[in-house]
Amino acid sequence: MIDFVDFIASMAAEDETALVGLQKPLKGKEGKYAFIAQRPDAPRPEGKAWYMNTGCFIEEKFKDGKVQASISKVSGVLCMMLDDIGTKAKTPPLEPTWIIETSPDNYQWGYVFDFDHQPHKADYVAALLAIADAGYTDPGAGNPVRWFRIPGSVNLKPERNGFVSRLHAFDPERQFTLDEIIKAFGVTPGEARLTDHVTLKDDGQDDVLAWLEERGEVHGHVSAEGWVEVTCPNHKDHTSPGITAGYLPATRAFKCLHGHCVGLTSRVYLDWVAAHGGPRQCPGPRAELIASAYASALAKLPATGPLVEAAQASMADTRHKEIQRAERADWFTRYAWLADRNNSFYDLEARDIVFRHVFDSMYAHIPCRDVDTNRKCSASTWFDQNREAADSITLAGLTYAAGEGMLVWRNGRIYGNLWIDRRPDVSSIVDPQVDVWLAHVERMVPDAAQREHILNVMASRVQKPAVKVNHAILHGGLEGSGKDAMWKPFFWAISGDTGQNRAEYKHDEGNSKKWGYAYESEVLVLNELRESDTASRRAMANRLKPLIAAPPDFLEVEKKGRDPYEVANRLWVMAFTNHTIPISISGQDRRWFCVWSDAPRMTVEEAGDLWGWYARGGLQQVAAWLHQRDISGFVATAIPGGTDWKSAMIEDSMSAIEGSVSELIKARSGVFQPGFLAAPLHKTCDLLGAQLNKPVHPQALAHALQEMGWVEHKRLVAVGFPTSKRVWISPDCTLTKSDIRRQLDPGA
């Protein structure tokens, strides 16, 4: 039987050759491989990963006889290979020339083209893409110089355990034309657009590549054609271990051959770069390289003459127009006009205001002309005149709405959203290991019910930024006991290393107007919470009420030099304290969940072990765990449960006189014995003052009654009594309103 490789190689015409390739792992690049091309008659030791190429390579295009599997060195194609049959792809309707099992139950089907009907590479690619769209091969197919395994090839992917490719079927008589394959598969190829091209030499000055290098996205390997190995933004969806793709600086082209990245075009990739803070560019040959090519050609021409002048003019015009086109066309998609700030624009990418004079300065190098007078005008004027025709966005104003997109619709109007999700991507962690952290959480909060509530709150804030948790958490304990260490992974899960979307203030900034800046946050952290002992007692608690719970549904933000605007009230308040009585809390409170940690100060070794675990990936593990935690039973708007510490704070929040009166109410002593009390309070205050040997003010008495749960009825009306009366009634009083009125007015 004819040898498989020899048969494929025999299909190459004179002065052309097939190529065999040896796959080798790239050192230090897990999941990445290089192919060392060689002629079919070169030695092929067993036990290696051997491939052949679908292309038919032209000998004279090999520089110095060195073979290279480049698309520019191919005209026709020897065969078509369909991959992943039996796993990701459907079984083809046409019996092939060969079937090779490349991994357990995963096959490739090959169709060899008739020698006299080998297709041009452009026609081949158009047909192959149509077949891939129909589901008969890997969606990443579309290259006329594609490597495919041959019998005996060792699969180097770690999960394949060295599987050796097996030839299941091979019939050299089965040869095809491209039309026969197209008809059998019932597909309609698109336009054949693959053409030979002139290669531009890169100058190493691409700003996109420079930005990628700064972010650590460049992995060092550069192909002979200039493709740079970069991190694929979609690498988490790759089915193989590799995370990289290719970027060609000369034309700002991008390619990733993984099936899940078919839609990740050069345009989409460059939009991703711009959206993450990189330069905004368009795909295509760089203007400066075209100009350089003109200059190089110009240097070979005579020093003077019309030809030189024309080339110089063309070179300058190319550079000038390309820069202007890319810059100005981008304005209407990047910037929106702010209707409530006539002198400002909104940068949809940076999520920030750009004042008109700043906009004009940024684009002073772009010539603009007034649409009416054709005279030179500022960039902002040109933008104003053309934004409606360009269908640019007009914003009613700005807001901060956690959990929503770049634009927010409210009452039929569009607002720019200043919120940007800063949550780190931890989706690749399938089974997070968080025993170290959970042990520390249990150390700080030994009560299981309290601990579960806190974990649910954390997970809710991580998973659902648009849903407000309608109460705050106050965490108290000894200084250095590990409160900050317990909450660190939660804060990181929301903000990552940026710290954005989280604001922090100390207790002495509690009444500061700077709090307006904090409203543009998902979490407001109050450190060292402690209420003043002065006459402003309870002021902080009252100031925090609208922040902790909604309604109000919106909060007003005031910033220096800017008009006030409203943000969605989705802020969550978290407070730390080392004081046992940090704030005054009413007995009717529904806004605070208070937990006190009796844990001692952490030792140096304990703290080092925990923070060291965080540094080794523990933060990512906890973040993934919070993302995955089941919170289906958690109700973010529910009233939080009580704790012993909160009960103690409620009692300690009262003044000395309020506490004394509360004890009398609790004991049902004296005037409180009936279970109800009528106005005016000053008479009761006089009696209590005499009983306690210190003055009692009506405000103190009213607050003590409220704390003890007595309900105030401002207008108590009963049958047979023509007037109403203001009365406080205890929660366990069994008398009817009529009974109470008769006792208050026995002669009525």
N, C-alpha and C positions, 0 to 999 in steps of 0.2 A: 504494500500500500504506500502511496506517495506520502512523503513527510509533509506535515501541516505547514510548517514554515516555508519549506521549499516550494510548495504549491502556491502560496500567496506571493512569494518573491518572483515566481515565474510569470506572474501576470503583469509585471512592470515592462514597459517598452524599452527599446534600445535607447541608451543615453539617459535612462531614468532608473530609479532603484526604490525598492521597498526598504524600510528601516525596522530594525529590532532595537528594543530599549531595555536596559537593566535599571530596575527601580531600586533606589537606595535612600534610606532615611537621612534627612538633613540633621546634622549634629546639633543637639540642643533645641530642635524644633519638633516637638511631639506631634505626630499626625501629619507631618509635612515630608514630602519625598521629592527627589530629583530623578530625572530620567537621563541616563547616559546612552545616547544613540550610537548605533553601530550598524555596519552592513550585515545582511542576513547570513553571509558565509563566515562571519567571525565566530570564534569559539564561544560556546554557551555552557558554562559549568552547571551541573545539576544542583538543585537545592537553593536556587536563587529566584527572585521575582522577575520573570522575563515577560516582555510584552512585544507586540508588533504595532505598527501604526497604519491607520487607514489611508494615509496619503501616499501618492506616487511622486517621488521627489526628483527634481531635475538636476542631473549631475553637475552641469556647468555652473549652477548657482551656488555650489558649495565653495566657499572661499578657501583656497589652498588645499582643496580636497577634504577639508574637515566637514564631516556630516553634521547636519543640524536639522531637527524636526521643527522647522519654521513654516508658517503658512505662506510666507513670501516665496518659498522655494518649491511650492506645489502648484500644479496646474490641474491635474486630474486626481481621481480618487479610486483606489483599488477595491474597496469593500465598504459595506455599511454594517456597523455593529450596534445592536440594540441591547441595552443593559438592564439588569434588575428584573428579568423575567421570572415570574413565580413569587416575587415579594412585593415590589412597589409597582411593577408594570404588568399590563395585561398580556395574555398569550397572543402572539401575532397570528394573523389569519393565513400567512404564507409560510410553507415549510422552507427552512434556511439551508445554506450550504453546510454550516456547522452549528452544533450546540455544545457549549462548554460550561460545566458547573464550576463557578469561581469561588463559591462558599456554600455551606450546606443549604441545599434547596434554592439556591440563587443562581440563575443561568444567564449567559449571554448568547444571543442568536446572531449569526453572521451571514451576510449575503454578499457573495463575491460578484463583481460586475464582469460581464462579458468583455473580453479583451478589446473588441472593436467598438464597444459602447460604454467605455468608462466616462462618467459624467464630469463636467466642469465643477470645480469646487463650489461655485456660487449656486448652481442648480442643486447640487448635492445638499448644501446647507439648508436651502429653502424647503426641500423635501423632508429632510431629517427633522426640522423644527415642526413641520406639520404632523409628522408621525409622533413626535414627542407630545404635542398638544392633544393628540388623540389618545394618549395614555399608554403607548406601546414601548416606551423607553424612559430612562431617566430624564426629567425635565431640564436638566442642565446640559443636555446634548445640544450640539450646534457648531461643532468644530470639525473642519475637514481633515485635521491632523490629530486625530484622537487615538490615544493608546488603548489597546485591549489585550487581555491576558491570552497566553497561548498554553497548550497542554503542558503540565508539569510545573507551571509557575506557582511559586509559594506566596500565599497571601500574608503580607506583613502587618496587617491591621491587628492590634493586640487581641481584640475580641474574636478573631478568626482562628487563633491557636495554630498558626502555620498551615492552614488548609492548602492542599496541593490541587491545582485545577485539573479537572478530568474531562476528557473528550467523550461526550455521550453520543454524538452523531457527526458524521463527516462524509459528504458526498460531493467530490470535486466536479461532478457533472452538472450539479445545480449551479448555474450561472444566470445572471439576470441583467436586464436593462433597468434604468431608473424609472422609466415609464411603466414597466411591468410591476415594479414594487409599488409605485404610487397607486396604480389601478387596483391592485390586490388589497391594499390597505384602505382604499376608499377615502383618500385625503386630497385636499386641494392646496398645493404649496403656494405660499405668498410670493411676492416679487423677489427675484434673485438680485440681491444688492451687494453681495460680497465682491469687492473689487480690489485689485492691486493698488498700492498707494505709495506715495513718496514718503520716506522716513525723515522726520525732523529730528535733528540732534538736540538733545536736552542740554541746557546750560547750567543745570543745578540751582536755578533761581526761582523755582516754582513755590509760591507762597503757601499753597495747599500742602505740599510735601513738607515744608518747614513747620507748619502748624502740626501736622501729624507726628513729626519727629519730636516736637516739644511735649506732646501728650504721651509719648512712648508707644505710638501705634505702628511704627516702622520696625520691621524685624530683620532688616539687614540684607536679605538675599535679593539680588537684582539679576533678572534674566538677560540673555544676550540681546534681546530686543528692547530692553529698558524697563520692563515691568518690575515694579518694586513690591516686595511682599509686605502687606499691611494687614492690620486687624480688620476682619469683616464686621460691620456693625450688627449683622444678623447671626453671628457665629454661635449663639446659644441654640439656634435651631438646626445647626449642622448635625447630620447623623453620624459623621466620622469625627475623630478627635481634633482635627485641624481647626484652627480659629482664623486662619489667614485667607486673604484674597489678593488680587493684583491691582496695582494702580500705576498708570503710565503718565508720568509728569508732562511729557511733551504735548500730549493731547488732552490731558486731564480725563482720561478714560478709566473706567473701573470694570472689573470682571470678577465674578465668583461663580465657579462651576458647580457649586452644590445645588441640588434640586430645589431647596427651599428659598434660594436667592435669585430665582429667575426674574422676578420683578425688580430686583435691586440694580437698576440701570445706572449709567454714569450720571444722568441728571438727578436721579433720586439720591445717589451717594453724595453728590456735591451739595444738594439741599440739606442732607444730614450734617455735613461739615459746617455749613453756615448756621444751622439751627443750634449747634453746640459750641458756638463762639468762634468758629474758624472763618477764613475769608470767603466771601460769596463770589463764586466763579461759575462760568458756563462750560460745558464740555465742548471739545473741539480743539484744533491746533491753536496754540497760544500765539497771540498777535506778535509778541516780541521775537518768537522763534521764526515766524514767517518773515518778519522784517530782517532778521539776521540772515535767513536764507537768501533774501533779495540782496542784502549787502554782500554776501559771499559771491553770488553770481555777478554782482556789479563790479566787484574787484577784478574779475577776469575779463571785463570789457575794456575797450579803449578809454583813456582818461577823459575824453570829451565827446560831445556829439549828442544828437537827439535821443539815441537809444539810452544813453546814460541818464539823461535828464528825465526821460519817461520812467526808467526804473527807480530813480530816486523819488520821484513824485509818487509812484505807486507804493513804494515802501513806506513813506511817511503817511500817506493816506490810509493804508491798511492799519498801521499802528493806531493812528488817531481815531478812526471810526470804530474800530473794535473796542477800544477802551470806553468811548462814549456810549456805544450801544449797550454794552454790558452793564455800565453804571446806571444810566438813566432808565433803561427798561426795568430795572430792578426796583426802582423807587415805589411803584404803585403796588407791588406785592409785599414790600417790606414795611412801608410806612402807612399809617392811617391818619386822617385829619381828625383832630379833637374839636368837636363842636362847642364844648363848654370852655375851651381854652383857645381862642382865636389865634394866639401867637405860638401855638405848639403843635407838634406832631407826636404820634405814638409809634415807637419802634416795636413792631410785632415780634421780632426775634429776640432782642435784648429785654423786652418787656419794660420799657422805660420811656419817659417823656424826653423829647428832643425839642428844645426851644427853637423858634424860627431863626434867630440869628446864628445859633449853633449849626442848624441845617445848612444855612447859606455858606458858612465857613467850611463845613465838611465837603461841600461840592462846588467850591469856588472855581475849581479847575475845569468844570464842565460848562461849556458855553450854552446858554439858554436864550431864547428869543421870545418876546411877547407875541402871543398869537394874533393880536389885533394890529399892533404897530410894526411888528418884525424888528423892533429894536432889542438890544441886549437887556436882559432882565435877570433878577436873582433866581436861584434854584427854587426857592420856596414859592415865588410868584408863578414860575412855570409849572410847578407841581399843582398849585391851586387851579390854574387855568385848564389843566389837562386831566385832573383826577376823575372827574365825572365821566369823561369820554373813555378813560381807561378802566372804568368800573372799579375804582379804588374804594376801599372801605372808609366810611365815615362813622366815627364813634360818638355816642352821646356823652361819654365820659369814661372814667376809670373806676375800677373796683378791685377788690381782692376777694376771690371766691375759691377757697381751697376745694380741690376735687373736681373743678370744672376746667374746660379747655381754654384756649387762647382768647376766645370771644365768649361773652356772657350775654344772653338775652334776658331782659327784665322789662316787663310791661311794654313789650313791643319795640324796645330800643336796644341797640347793641352797645356793649361796654367792653373796653379792653381789660383783660384779666392780668393783674400784676403777679398772680400766683404762678410759680413754676414748681412742678413736682421734683423734689430733690432726693427722693427715696433711692438708695442704691439698688441696683439690680442684683437680686440674690436668687433669681428663679432657677439657677442651675443647681442649687442645693436642694436635693430631693428629700433627704432624710437628715435634718439638722440634729446635731448632738449638743444638747444644752444642759447636761446634768450639772456642770460646774456652776452655771449661772443660777439654775433653779435651787441648788443647795444654798447659795448665798441669799436668794429671795426668801427661802424658808427660814434662814437664820434671822433675817430682818423682820419677817412677818410670819411668826409661827402659827397664827390662827388660820386654819385652812379656808374658812369662808371669806375672811378678809383678803387672803392671798389670791383666791380665785377671782374676786371682784377686781383687784388691781390688775391682774393679768388680762382680764377681759377688757378693761378700759384701755390698756396698752394696745392690745390687738385691734380693738375697734378704731383707735386713732391711726394705726398703721394701715389698716385695710380700707377704712372708709373716711377719708379726709373731709368729705362733703357732709358727713353726719356729725352734728354737735353732741358731745357727751354733756348732758345738762347738769353736771355738778363738778366741783373741783375736788382734788385730793390734797390733803394736808398730811405730810409725812414728817413726824417728829422723832427725835432720838438724840442720843449723846453725840457730841462732836467727834468725828473720826470713826463712827461705828460702821459706816459703809453705805449710807443712804445714797450719796452721789454715785457710788459704784454700782448700786443696784439698778438705778435708772439710766445709767450711761448707754447701754445697748438700745433702749427704747428711743432715746433722743437721736442716736446714730441712725436707727432704722427710718426715722423721718427726715433727717437733715444730712446724713452722710458726714463727710469731712468738712462740708461747706459751713455748717452751722446755721444755714439759712432756714427760714420758716420757723425759727425758734427765737424768742426774745427773753432776756433775763434782766431782772431788776432786784435791787435790795430793798429792805423794808423802808429805809429812809427816803426812797424815791417814790413812795406809795402815792403821794398826791401830786406828783410831777406831771406837767403837761407833756413830757416826753412819752408818756404812755400811749399817745396817739400813734407813734411809730410802731409800737408793739402790736397794734391791732392788725398789722399786715404780717401776721404769724399764724401758724397752726397751734403753737403751744406758747403760753406765757408762763415763765418760771419765776416765782418769787422766792428769792433766797433770803435766809435769815429773817423770816417773817416774825415780826414783833410789833404789836400795837402800842402806841404811845400811852403813857399813864396820865396824860393831861386831859383837859376838858374836851379834847377832840376824840375822846373814847368812842368806839364803834364807828368812827368816820371811815376807816379803811374797809371794814366789812360792808358798809353801805356803798362805798365806791366800787367795790368788786362785784356787787350784786348783778348789774347789767352785763358784766363780762362773763360771769360764770354760767348764767342761764339765759335762754331765749324763750319768750321775747324779752328785749327787743330783737327783731330779726336783722337789724342793721346797726352798725356803729359808725360814728362820724370820725374821720381821721383829719387831723390838722397838722400840716407840715409847713415849716418856715418857707415863705416865698411861694406857696401854692394855695389854691383855693381848697376849702374843705370838700371832702367827698365821702361817700358811704361805702362800707365794706360789709360783706355778709358776716353775720355773727356766728362763726364756726370755731372761734377761738376756744381753746381748752386751757384752764388755769391749773397749775401745779405749784405747790408751795412746800418749802423746806423750813424747818425750824429746829433749834436746839432748846427752846423754852417750853415749859409745860403748859403755860397759859399765854400763847402767842397772840390770840385774837379773841374778841368778844363774839360769842355765838349765842343766838337766841334759841330758846327751847322749841320754837316753831320752825327752826331752820330746815330747809330742804336742799341746800346748795353745797354742803361740805361733807366729804367722807374723810374722817380723821383716823389715822393709824399711828400709834406710837411704838417705836422699836426699843425694847429693853436690851438689845444686843450691846455688848461692851465694845470699846474701841478695838479696831482691827490691829493685829500685830503687823510689823513690817513685812514679815514672811507671808502672812495671809493676803495682805494688800498686793504684794509683789506677784504672788501666784495668780490672783484674779486678774490684775491688769495685764500681766504677761499673757494670760490665756486670751484676753481680748485682742492683744496685739498680734497673736498668732492665728487670728481668724475667728475668734469667739464672737466678735460683734456681728460678723456676717451670719454666723450660725443662729444667733438669737433673733436677728432681723428676719431670717427665713422662717424661723419657728413662729414668730408673731404673725407673719403673713399667712401661715398655714393653720393657725389655731382656729378651732371651730367656735364661732361666737353667735351661732344661730339663736341661742337662747338668751342672749344679752340684749337688754332694752336700754338704749342710750339715754332715753328721756325719763327713765324711772327714778324715783326718789331713792337716794342711797341709804343703806342700812345704818343703824347706829352702832357705836362702839363705846367701850367703857371710858376711853379717853375723851370722847366727845361729850359724854354725859358729865364728866368731871369739869370740862371746860364750860359747859352751859351754866353749871352752878357757880364756878369761879368767875364767870363773866359778869355776874351781878355785883353791884356795889355792896358795901357792908350793910347799909340800911336795907337794901333790896333783899339781901340774904336773910336778914333777921325777919323781915316781913314774910318772906317765902317759908321760913320755918313755921311761923304761926299759921299760915294758910295750910301748909301740909298737915299740921296737927289739928286743924279746925278749931283753933283756939279763939276765944272771945268773939269778936264781930264776925268771924268767918264760920262759926259753928253751924248756922242755918244752911250753908252751901250756896248762898247768893248774897250780893252786896249791891246797894243802890247808891246812886249819886245824890247829892254832891260828895265828892271824895274828901274834901277838906275836913268835914266833920269826922269821918273815919280816921283821917290822918292825926287829928287832935287826940282821939282816943288811943291810937297806936303810939303816939309820941309819949303820952303819959305812961303807957305800959312799958315802953322800951327805954324810957328816960333819955330820949334823943329825938330831935325833930324828924318827922317823916313828910316828904313832899309828895303831892299828888302824882307827879311823874314816876316817882319811885314805886308808889303803890300800884299804879296802872301797869308798870312793867313787871312787877312781881306777880300780879294776877295773870298776866299774859304768859309768863314763864311757867306758871303752875297749871296752865291749860284752861283757865277760866275764860268763858266766851262772853265778849261784850255785846249786849243788845242795846243799840242806841235808842231804839223806840219800841219798848216792850208794850204791846197792846193786848188787852184781854177783854172778854165779854163782860159788860156791866161797869166798865171803867172808861169814862169819856176821854181821859187824857192818857198819853204814853209816858213811860218812865225809862230812864237809862239805868240798865242793870247788868251786873256781871254774875254769871252763873257757873258753878263748878261742873266739870265734866261728868261727875257721878251723881249729880242732883236728880232725884226722881220726881220732884214736884212739877205740876203743870204750870203754865204761865199764869192761869187764873189763880191757882193756889198761892203762887209767889206774890201776885198783886194784892190778894186779900190779906196776906201777912204783912205786906208793906203798908197797906192802907186799910186797917181793920174796920174803920168807921165808915168806909165808902159804901 
